[in-house]
Amino acid sequence: MKAIIINFNEVSFIAGTNQKSKFEVKIRDVQFAGAFSFVQALEALFKKLLGDNFSVRISPQNVEIQYLLPIAYAGHLPSVLKIYCLK
């Protein structure tokens, strides 16, 4: 059963005498599959409804959901209110 697919750019382990062991992982991307594939479907739906102002960034540390809300006020160019949800 696939649930989460993690693609790596690099995985390395270095060990030797008289040196500290080092383990390093560089993750390229994370995708949800199987029962969790609804995450990509929700992202596509929100992107369709909200346009380019909506984004989802998935990283090893968190999932960042961002919506940039244009705000226009009395004779000024619109500014942007950023709304984040971090976990």
Secondary structure, 3 states (H helix, E strand, C coil): CCCEEEEEEEEEEEEECCEEEEEEEEEEEEEECHHHCHHHHHHHHHHHHHHHHEEEEECCCCEEEEEEEEECCCCCCCEEEEEEEEC
